[in-house]
Amino acid sequence: MWSAAKALPRFTAGNMRSVTGALPSRRDLPWFLFPVITGLFLAALRWKTYGVVNVDFGQEMTAAWSITEGKHLYTDIAYFKGPLSPHFNALLLWLFGVSLRTIFVANICIAVAIAYEILTLARRACGLPVSSFLACVFLIVFGFSVDKEYNNFNFVSPFVHELTHGTALSLLTLLALDRWQKTERTREALLAGAAYGLVWLTRIEVSVALTAACAAWMWCRLRAGTPRRLLLRGAAESLASAGVVIAIAVLALSRTMPWTAALASAFATLHALLSTSVSSSPFFLHVGGWDHPFAALGFQIAALLVVILWLLFFFAAVDLWNRNDRLMGTIFAVMGMFTVFLLARRVLPLLHGTFLTLSTFGITAVAIYRVHTRGTHASPWEQMTVVMGVFALVMLGKIALQPSIRYYGFVHAMPAYLLFMAVLLTAVPHMVRRTAGEKGARIFLLFVVLTMGMEVGGKARIDQVLSSRKTIPIGAGADAFFVSDTSMNRPFAAFLQKAPELIPTGSTLTAIPEGAMVNYLLRLPLGIPVLNMMRTEYYIFGKDRMEGELFARRPDFILITHKDTSVFGLPLYGKMPEYGADVMAWLAREYEQIALFGEQPLTHPESEGVALWRRKDFRFPQSPQDVPSLR
């Protein structure tokens, strides 16, 4: 860490050097190796402890597997996200074999690739030591993060691949633009446009954030003196490339649906956002902090004040040491080391990032002001801060008043968190240098790096403890993974072991209200096109369509699972007419319960269990032609 502290001031001064695309020197090679070593170490350490048996990640797997089985997105599979990720995952399964291992390995490679995109983008502005550190922090805190039960908030087993794929493609777009800035070659503009077009086939949050970041990049280039005509030419080439990518996607989708429906499906998230009320649902208001906005904002302000106090302790320690007051300087240094830990209970790392909206807004505003006033003299750090700050702010939009690195924050808060760390490691020491001198700035930086190391290390330790508690096996062979020993997971594990004896091969199965992973693990076709029957799907697809499909198709088996939906502002599924009461009444008439694992689900808020129901007129197949088909 001390070597990093000695190297950093060269990059935080006003005359930061540019970095070429040349191969790294022997002295720089370790900094380039740190991220891949970190990624490989974490992948080996936590192998098979990713994934979840009953929520979002399972839907991702089932959608991709269904495509390999000949089903079509949006017609055979009801889907409200962009078409890129399911088809990309299906391609991986087709090329390398249908297994969770295929997707896990691919996602690990994508996470490491994102780490190097972060390193490359940050290197020119922050220098190699800082950019390498940021890449490693991304992998530890976000890429391989572990959760106790719902372990699908990381880049290895994400709850939606559209966000992780969109993030990788967004950074690739910015890298291509940065390269075009140096070469002005058409191929870089075309690459940027192609990546930009692919992002629009993922999620609206990422595509809007990238669009804003690209606009910020163009503004920075104008302020830096790049000719307007040159920028317009590059923009035209990029947009043409993006248009071709989107047109190809629409053309491919139009093979199974009218072209108007194909166009709407290509922008499925945008279409769902504009045509339904899902964005104003109680769940999304809660996620964003809009249900209690003043309390959420107050908590952000308090968290930011704690971080400022933490930095002031370090500055005071440096100032006292410069005055030869070693004792008081040491006391303030120790207080600074532990301030964040002592003043907040939910701390690691840096208060879970609960201040990130305010900090990102402030950082971006200062950077915009600096670029605007300095014009052609603006540094690469200031220009990159504008671009990444705008990207981070828009990405935070979904959790704006309640930011956190946990849950949705693993991707939505990630750019803001890394930007904040970059500022702490570069701009803040540079400001300290003005009053405390070179030696004082190095000591201050050392304090910051040590505290960050303690917090990131603490996060890694917590994740490893959670990982070690995942002892219940799910799946077999290349589909094997482990989940935590909880009342939620035990019934699923027991059901999956017994299911081959209860459900004939080829029978259709529907999990209500969620649990599509069981279709994938048992290789059973979906009973209805909808992957689950949660409240979000009711908002987007409508009660009549979803329940009508269920009543008409009559799956051979239905698996009732437990889900507490109080966060959606609803009672349990089946307790009200608008949310499943008709389904449960129909189930009691048409089906019979044949197996129960755990408690009877959906009876009270903590009734964890799964119940298997079979259609009363179900006929056990005697030959392959008797097996029911989804079509």
N, C-alpha and C positions, 0 to 999 in steps of 0.2 A: 504493500500500500504506500510505503514511503517513496518508492521509486515512481509510482504514479503521481504522487503529490509533487515530486520534483519536475516531472515532465509536463504537468498540466499548465503551469503558468505561461509557457511558451505559446499555448493555444488560446489563452484567455486575454492576452494583451491585444492592443489594437492592430498589430501587424501579424495577424494569424496567417499562416502560410496556406496556400492551396495544395491540395493533394492530387496527384495525377493517378491515372489508372494503371501505373506500372506495377509489376510484381513486387510484393513486400521484400524488404531487405531482411537479412538474417536477424538483425536486432529487432525488427518489427514483427517477425514471424510469430513469436509467442502470443502477441495480442490478437492475431488472426486465428490462432488455434484455440484460444480460451472458449469461445462460444461452442464450437463443435465438440470439444471435450466435455463441456458442461452438458450439452444436449445428449451426447451418448451416455454419459454417466447417469443422468436422470432417467433416460429411457431404460437402461439396464436395471437401475435400482428399483424402479416402480413398474416394471413390466407386468402386465396382466392385472394391474390394480385400477385400470381406467374403465369407463363405461358404466352404464346403469341399466337395470333390467326393466324398468317400468315407465320411464318418461321420455323426454325429447330425443335423446340420442338413438333410442330404439326405433323411433319413427324414421330417422335418417337412414338407418340400415335397411329397414323394411322397404322404404321407397326405392332405394338403389337396387336391392335384390329383386324386387318386383319388376323393375325395368329389364333386368337380365333374363327374367322369365317371360318376356314378351309383352308385358303390360306397358301402357303409354301414360306418361304424365299428363295430368289435367283431364283426361278422359276416363281411363281406368283407375287412376289414383287422383283423388281430390287433393289439390296442392295450392297453397296460397303464397308461395315464395318463388323466386326466379328459377329458371330451368337449368342453370349451369351446374350447380353442385350435385344434384341427384344423378345427372347424366355423367358427370366426371367420375363420381364414385362408382357408378355402374360400369363405366369403362375400366376402372381399376379392377373391379371384381371380375370382369370378363377376361382381362389380360392375365391377372395373377392369381385367380381363384377366388371363389365366393367364401370369404371368411372375415371375421373381425380382425384377424391378424393383418390382412391386406390393408384395411382402412387404418388401423393403428400405425403401421409402419409408414404408410403414405403421409399421415398427419404429422408424425414425428419429423419426417423429412421437410414438410411444409413449415413446421415450427422453426426448425433450424434455418431454413431458407429465409424466413422472416427475420430471424436474428441477424443474418448477414445483410439483409436489406437495411435494417436499422443501423448496423455498423457502417455500411457504405454511405448512407444518407448523413449520418451524424459525423462521420470522419472528417469531412471537409470543413465543417464548422467548429467541431469540438476537439478534434485531434483523435489519434488512434487509441490512447489509453482510456479516455472517457467513452468513446463509442464502443469499444470492446466490453467495458463494464456495463453499459446500457444493454447491450445484446445479451449478456449473461443474466442481468436482472430480468429482462423479458422472459427468458426461458425458465428461471426459477420461480418468479412470482406469478406469471401468467401462463406460459406455455405448458408447464407440467404441474399446474396447481391441482391439489387434491381436496375433495370435499367428502364429508362423512357419508351422506346418503345419496344426494343427487349429484353424482360425480360426472356431470356433463358441462361444467363451466371451466373448460380449459381447451387448449388447442389440439389435444390428442383425441378427446372424445367430446367435441363441442355439441351444444344443444341444437345449434343450426350451423351447418357447414358454410352457408352463404356468408356469414360474418367472417369466419376465418379465411375462407377463399377470397372474399372481397377485400380483406385487409392486405393479404399478400399481393393481390393484383393492384391495389391502390398504391402500395409502396413501390411496386414495379413501375407504375405509371410515373410517379414522381422521380424515380431513378432515371427513367428514359428521358424525361424532360430536362433533368439536370445534365444528362449526357448531351442532349441536343443543344443545350445552352453553350457547350464547349465546342461542338463539332458543326452544328447547323446543318447536319445531314438529314436527308429525307427519311432514311431507314429508322432513325431514332424517333422521329415524329410519328411514323407509321406504327412503331412498336408501342409508343405511348397511347396512341389512339386505339389500338387493338385491345390493350389492357383496360383502357377506360371503357370501351364498349362491353367487355366481359363483366366489368364491375356492375354495369347496369342490369345484368342478367342475374344478379345475386339479391341484394336487399337494398331497399330505398335509403336506409340510414347511411350505408357506406357510400352509395353512389352520390348522394347529395353532399356528403362530407368531402368526397374526392373532387366534385365539381367546384365546391367553394375553395378548396386548396389549390386547384388549378387556376382559378381566377386570381387568387392571392399571388400565385407564382408569376402570372403574367403581369400583374401590377408591380411586383418587385423588379421584374426585368425591365419594364418601362422606366421605373425610377432609376435603374442602374444604367440607363442609356441605350438599351437595345432598340434598334430602329423599329418603329411601329409596323412598317411594311414586312419586315422579316418575321415579326411575331404573328402577324395575320396569316402569312404563308404557312408557318408551322402549325398554327391553329387549324387552318383549313385542311392541311394534310392529316392531322390527327383526327379531326372530326369525320373526315371521309373514311378513314380506316375504321373508326368506331361504328359508323353507319353501316359499313359492309358487314362487320361482325354481327350486329343486331339483325340486319336483313337476313343473313344466313340462318340465324336462330329462328326467326319468324318463319322462314321458308321451310325449315325442318319441322317445326311444330304444325305447320299448315297441312302436312301429310295426313294428320289424324283429326283435324278440326277445321272449321272455316277460318279464313285468313284473319278476319276481325277478332275471332276468339284467340287465334295464335298471337296476334299483336298484343291483346290484353294479357295473355299468359306470359309473354316475354317480360312484361313489366308487372308481374303478378302482385308483388308487394305494394306497388304504387296503386294498382287497381283496387286492391282490398282496402287500402287506406282511404281512397277517395270515395269508394262506393258503399262503405259500411261504417258503422259507429264504433269499430273495435278500438280506435285510438282513445276514445273517451270512456272506455270501460273502467270500472272501479279498480281492476287489477293494474292497468297501465297508469292510472292516476297515482296509485300507491307506489308503483315502481319508480316513477319520476319524482315523487315527493309532493305532488300537486294536491293530495288530499289534506295535507297540513303544511302549506307552503311557508308560513312564517316560522313555524318551529324548525322546519328543515333548513331554512336560510340561517336562522339563529345558530343552529348546530354547526353549520359550515363556518360561520364567522368565529365561533368559539374554537373550532379545530384549527383554523388558520392562525389565530392568536397564539395558540400553544406552539405551533411550529415557529412563529416569529420569536417567541420567548426562547425557544430552544436555540435559535441562531444568535440571539442577543447574548445568551450565556457564553457562547463560544467567542463572540467578538469581545466581550468583557474580559474573558480569560486571556486572550491575545494582548489586549491593551494593558492589562495588569502585568503581564510578563515583560512587555516592552518597558514598563516602568520599574522593572526589577522587583515587583511584589510577587514572588514565586508562590507563596502560601495561598494568598487569595486567588491568584490566577489558577492554581490547581483546583481549589474548591469550586470556582465557577466552571472550570472545564468538566469536573465530575458531575456537577449539577446539570450542565448542558447534555452530557452523555445520557442521563437518566430522566430528563424532564419529560420527554414524550411518554416514557414508560410510567412515570409516577403520577402524571396528571390525567391520565385516561386509562380506562380499563380495557376498552376494545382498541388496542393500539396497533398491533403488527399488521403491515409495516406502515409507519407514519400515519397513524390513526385510520388505517384502512383506506386512505385517500378521500376522506370525507370533506375535504376542503378544496377538491380539485377544480370545481367549476369556478370558484372565485379566483384561485391562483392562476388558472389558465387564462381567464379573462384579463387579469392584470398583466400577466407576462405578454400576452398577445397585443394588448393595447400599447404597452411600452415599446414593443418591437415595431409595431406599425408606425408609431410616432418617430422612432429613430430612423427607420427607412425613409419616411416621408421627408424629414428634415435634412438628412444627410445625403439623400439622393445617390449619386454615383459613388460616394465615399462610404456607403453602408457596407458593413462587413458581411462575409458569408454567414456568420452566426446569426446576425440580425435578420437577414433575408430568410434563412431556413426557419428561424423561430416564427416569423410571420406565417409561412406556409404551414408548418406543422401545428402552430397554435390554432389557426383557423380550422384545420382538419380535426384537431382534438376537441375543439369547442362544439363543432357540429356532431361529432361522434358521442359527446356527452349528453346530447339533447334528450335522449330517452330516459336518462337518469339525472337530469340537470340539477334538481334541487336535493337529490339524495345520492350523490356519487359515492361509489365504493369500488374497490378492486375485486370484491367478491361477487358471486352470481353473475349478472349481466355485465358487471364491471370488468370481467376478465378480458373483454374485448372493447367495450364502450369506454372504459376509463384508462385503458392501457396507453394510448398515445399521450394523454394528459399527464399521466404518472411519470412516464419516461421524460417528457418535456420538463416537468418540474425537477426531476433529478438532474437533468442536463444543466439547468439554470443554477442549481445548487453547486454543481461541480465546476462551473465555468464563470458565469457572470457575477455571482455573489463573491467568490474569492477575488475577482478582478476589482470589485468595489472596495473590498477590505484592503487590497494592496495600496489603495490611494491614501489611506490613513495609517495603516500598520506596517507598510513596507513589504518587501519581497519575502523576508523571513516570516513575518506575521501572517501573510497570506498563505504561505505553505503550512504553517501550523494550524491555521483555521481550516484549511482544506483537509488536513489530516484528521481533524476532529470530525468533520462532516463524513468523510469516507469511513472512518471507524464506526460511527453511529449507523450509517447506512448498512455497513457490513453486518453489524449486530442485528439490525431489523430484518434484512433480507435473510440472514442466517437463521433468525428466529422463525421466519415464515417457512423456510425450507425444513426446519426441524419439526414444526407443527404438521406440515404436510407429510413428512415421513412417518410420524407417529400415527396419523390417520391412515396412511397407506398400510402400515403394519397391522392395523386392525381389520383389514379387509381379508377375511378368512373363509367366507362362504363361497364355494365354487359355483359358478354359473356356466352353462354350456360345456362343450367338450372339444378336444382336439384344437384346431385352429380358431375355434370360436370360444375357447375357454377364457374366463376372466374371473376376478374375485370381487365380492362386494362386502360391505361391512355387516357385522352380525347384529342386525336390528330387527325389530318386530315387523318392519316393512319388507325386508328382504327374505326373511326365513320362509314365509308362505310361498313366495315366488319360486325359491329354490326347491321346495318340496313338490310344488306343482310340476315344475319342469322335469323332475326325476320321474314322476308318475305319469306324465302326459302321454308318452308313447303307448301306454297300456289303455288309456282312456279314449284317445282320439285316433281313428283310423287315418292312415296316410292319405293325403289328398283332400281331406275334409276341409271345409271353409271354417274359419274361426274369426270372431270379432271380439276384441277386448273393450269393455265399457267400464268407466269412461276413458281409460287409457291403458296402454300396455302392448303396443304394436311390436315391441321387441320379441314377444313370445312367438309371433308369426314367423319372424326371421329365424329364431333359434330352433323352432320345430319344423321349419320349412313348410308351413301351412299357408295357403293362399288367403288373402283378405276376404272376409265375408261381404264387406261393402267397400266402396271406393274410399271412404273417409278413414284416415289413419287413426284418429281417436275422436272422442265425443266430449271434449272439454268445452268450456264456455267460449273460448276464442273461436273454435270452429262453428259454434252456434251463431256467433256474431257474423262470421264471414259467409258461411254456406247457408245459413238459415235453418230453423227448426223443421220446417216442412220438408225440405229437401233431404236433410240428414235422416230424420226419422222415417220419412217415406221410403228411402233406399233400404233401411233396415227392415221395415215391414214387408217390402216387396221381395227382397232377395232371400230373407229368412236364412241366415247362416246356419250351418249344421250345428255349430257349438258357439256359445257365448261365454266369455270369461268375465265375470264381474270382479273388478278390482276396487280397492279403497283409495279415495282421494279426498283430502280435506280441501274444500273450495271456499273456505271462509275469506281467504285473501281476495277472491273475486267478488266478495259481497254477496255470496250465495250460500244456501244450506247445502247439504250433501246431495249428490246426484240422485234424482228420483224423488225428491221431497217437495218439488213444486212443479206445476204444469208446464211452466216455461223452460224447465231444465230437467227433463227426463222422467217425469211422473208417468206420462203415457207409455214410455218405453218399458218401465218396470211393470206396469199393469199388463202390457202385452206379453212381456216375458213370462209372467206367472201363468198366463193362459196357454201360451204356445210351447213352453219349454218346461223341463224338469231338472232340478238340481241333482247332479250325480256325484259331486265331490266337493269337499270344503277343506281348505288349508288355512290354518289360523282361525281368527274370529270371522263371524259372518260380516262381510264388508258392507259399508254404507249404512250401518245401524247407529253409530254414534261417532263423534269426531276422531276417536283413536281406535276404531275397530279394524285394525290392520289384518287383512286376510284376503284370499281370493276364492271364489266359488265358481265351479264349472257347471254350466247348464247345457243340456242337450235337447234339440228339437224333439218334441214328442213323437212325431211321425218319421223320425230319422231312420233310414234303412241302411244297415251296415253293408258296404259294397262287397259284392262277391267276385267282381271282375273289374278290370280297369275302366271299361266303358260305363260302369255304374257309378264311378266317382263323380261327385258334384263338381261343376266348373263355375268359376267366377263369371265367365261370359255366358 
